[in-house]
């Protein structure tokens, strides 16, 4: 009873869609995607700076 099966998740998503509508989910998905992209970019910047510094030396 402690674990959620895929059917439970589908039911939760269906109820959330009925309550909030698809536009809210689209906005959340877009924001989440942008956040992940920004995070990845921020993680790459220090590595790129180190490579540039090594090339200059």
Helices and strands as residue ranges (DSSP letters): H 6-20, H 22-56
